[in-house]
Amino acid sequence: MKNILTYYFDVLESQTYTHDVVMFTFVYRNTVILTYGGSALTTLKCQQQLTIDPFAATLVFRKMDSSWKIIYSHESAVLMPVVIDSTATQ
């Protein structure tokens, strides 16, 4: 997943997630659906911070050739820049 989303991860300094929901549904022994959601605080390499609240994602994994592969992914999120109140230091 990280290799696919290089345009996002290339500008990312750090990310801290809070998961409200993490659910694994085993469809069959070689297919699993992961559903998760919550919020996050992200810092870009330019030091701009973003809140991601809420976010939700669904990933479907299938075991192929002895390893798990993502065969489907859907994510939804609301991203908002963190604005520092410059009047707080005056």
ZAFI-290986 format. One record per atom (N, C-alpha, C): residue in three letters; x, y, z. Coordinates in steps of 0.2 Angstrom, whole numbers, padded with zeros to 4 digits, always signed. Layout:
N
ALAXYZ...
***
This chain:
90
MET+0004-0006+0000MET+0000+0000+0000MET+0004+0006+0000LYS+0010+0006+0004LYS+0014+0012+0004LYS+0018+0013-0002ASN+0019+0008-0006ASN+0022+0008-0012ASN+0018+0011-0018ILE+0011+0010-0017ILE+0006+0012-0022ILE+0005+0020-0020LEU+0005+0022-0014LEU+0003+0029-0012LEU+0009+0033-0011THR+0014+0032-0015THR+0021+0036-0014THR+0020+0044-0014TYR+0015+0046-0018TYR+0014+0053-0019TYR+0012+0056-0012TYR+0008+0052-0008TYR+0006+0054-0001TYR+0012+0053+0004PHE+0015+0047+0004PHE+0020+0046+0009PHE+0027+0050+0008ASP+0028+0052+0002ASP+0034+0056+0000ASP+0034+0063+0004VAL+0028+0065+0005VAL+0028+0072+0008VAL+0026+0071+0016LEU+0026+0065+0018LEU+0024+0064+0025LEU+0030+0064+0030GLU+0030+0067+0035GLU+0035+0067+0041GLU+0032+0062+0046SER+0026+0062+0048SER+0024+0058+0053SER+0016+0058+0053GLN+0013+0052+0056GLN+0006+0051+0057GLN+0005+0048+0063THR+0000+0050+0067THR-0002+0047+0073THR-0010+0045+0073TYR-0012+0039+0073TYR-0019+0037+0072TYR-0022+0035+0079THR-0028+0037+0079THR-0032+0034+0085THR-0038+0030+0081HIS-0038+0024+0083HIS-0043+0019+0079HIS-0049+0018+0084ASP-0055+0020+0082ASP-0061+0019+0085ASP-0064+0012+0084VAL-0063+0010+0077VAL-0066+0004+0075VAL-0060+0000+0071VAL-0059-0006+0073VAL-0055-0011+0069VAL-0058-0018+0069MET-0060-0020+0063MET-0064-0026+0063MET-0062-0030+0057PHE-0060-0037+0059PHE-0058-0041+0053PHE-0064-0046+0052THR-0066-0047+0046THR-0071-0052+0044THR-0068-0057+0040PHE-0068-0063+0042PHE-0065-0069+0038PHE-0070-0071+0034VAL-0070-0070+0027VAL-0075-0072+0022VAL-0073-0080+0021TYR-0067-0081+0020TYR-0065-0088+0019TYR-0058-0089+0022ARG-0055-0094+0022ARG-0048-0095+0025ARG-0043-0091+0021ASN-0044-0089+0015ASN-0039-0085+0011ASN-0041-0078+0009THR-0047-0076+0012THR-0050-0069+0011THR-0052-0066+0017VAL-0050-0060+0019VAL-0051-0056+0025VAL-0053-0049+0023ILE-0058-0046+0026ILE-0060-0039+0025ILE-0058-0036+0032LEU-0055-0030+0031LEU-0053-0026+0037LEU-0057-0020+0036THR-0060-0018+0041THR-0064-0012+0042THR-0061-0008+0048TYR-0059-0002+0046TYR-0057+0002+0052TYR-0058+0010+0051GLY-0058+0013+0057GLY-0059+0020+0057GLY-0057+0024+0063GLY-0057+0030+0063GLY-0055+0034+0068GLY-0053+0041+0066SER-0047+0044+0069SER-0044+0050+0067SER-0037+0050+0067ALA-0034+0055+0065ALA-0026+0055+0065ALA-0024+0062+0065LEU-0018+0063+0067LEU-0014+0069+0066LEU-0008+0068+0062THR-0007+0072+0057THR-0002+0071+0052THR+0002+0077+0051THR+0009+0076+0051THR+0014+0081+0050THR+0017+0080+0043LEU+0017+0085+0039LEU+0020+0085+0032LEU+0028+0087+0033LYS+0032+0085+0028LYS+0039+0087+0029LYS+0040+0095+0029CYS+0035+0099+0026CYS+0035+0106+0027CYS+0033+0108+0034GLN+0032+0104+0038GLN+0029+0105+0045GLN+0022+0107+0046GLN+0018+0108+0040GLN+0011+0109+0041GLN+0008+0103+0044GLN+0003+0104+0048GLN+0000+0099+0052GLN-0007+0098+0049LEU-0010+0092+0049LEU-0017+0091+0046LEU-0020+0086+0051THR-0027+0088+0053THR-0031+0083+0057THR-0035+0079+0051ILE-0035+0073+0053ILE-0039+0068+0048ILE-0045+0066+0053ASP-0051+0069+0052ASP-0056+0067+0057ASP-0063+0068+0054PRO-0067+0063+0053PRO-0065+0056+0054PRO-0062+0053+0047PHE-0060+0047+0048PHE-0058+0043+0042PHE-0061+0036+0043ALA-0062+0033+0037ALA-0065+0026+0037ALA-0061+0022+0031ALA-0060+0016+0032ALA-0057+0012+0027ALA-0059+0005+0027THR-0059+0002+0021THR-0061-0005+0020THR-0055-0008+0015LEU-0052-0013+0017LEU-0047-0016+0013LEU-0049-0024+0013VAL-0048-0027+0007VAL-0050-0034+0006VAL-0043-0037+0005PHE-0041-0042+0009PHE-0035-0045+0008PHE-0036-0053+0006ARG-0032-0055+0001ARG-0032-0062-0001ARG-0025-0065-0001LYS-0025-0071+0002LYS-0018-0074+0002LYS-0017-0078-0004MET-0011-0075-0007MET-0009-0078-0014MET-0002-0079-0014ASP+0000-0085-0016ASP+0007-0087-0016ASP+0010-0086-0009SER+0007-0088-0004SER+0009-0088+0003SER+0010-0081+0006SER+0007-0076+0003SER+0008-0070+0006SER+0001-0066+0005TRP-0001-0061+0010TRP-0007-0058+0009TRP-0006-0052+0005LYS-0011-0051+0000LYS-0011-0045-0004LYS-0017-0041-0004ILE-0017-0035-0004ILE-0023-0031-0005ILE-0026-0031-0012ILE-0032-0033-0012ILE-0035-0034-0018ILE-0041-0029-0019TYR-0043-0025-0014TYR-0047-0020-0014TYR-0046-0015-0009SER-0047-0008-0010SER-0046-0003-0005SER-0051+0002-0006HIS-0054+0005-0001HIS-0058+0011-0001HIS-0057+0015+0005GLU-0055+0021+0005GLU-0054+0025+0010GLU-0058+0032+0010SER-0060+0035+0015SER-0064+0041+0015SER-0061+0045+0021ALA-0060+0051+0020ALA-0058+0055+0026ALA-0059+0063+0025VAL-0059+0066+0031VAL-0060+0074+0031VAL-0053+0076+0033LEU-0049+0080+0029LEU-0043+0083+0031LEU-0044+0090+0032MET-0041+0093+0038MET-0041+0100+0039MET-0035+0102+0041PRO-0032+0108+0039PRO-0026+0110+0041PRO-0026+0113+0049VAL-0021+0111+0052VAL-0021+0114+0059VAL-0018+0121+0059VAL-0022+0126+0061VAL-0020+0133+0061VAL-0018+0135+0068ILE-0012+0137+0068ILE-0009+0140+0074ILE-0012+0147+0076ASP-0014+0148+0081ASP-0017+0155+0083ASP-0011+0159+0085SER-0009+0164+0080SER-0004+0168+0081SER-0005+0173+0087THR-0011+0175+0089THR-0013+0179+0094THR-0011+0176+0101ALA-0011+0170+0102ALA-0010+0167+0108ALA-0003+0169+0111THR+0002+0170+0107THR+0009+0172+0109THR+0010+0179+0110GLN+0005+0183+0109GLN+0006+0191+0109GLN+0004+0193+0116
***
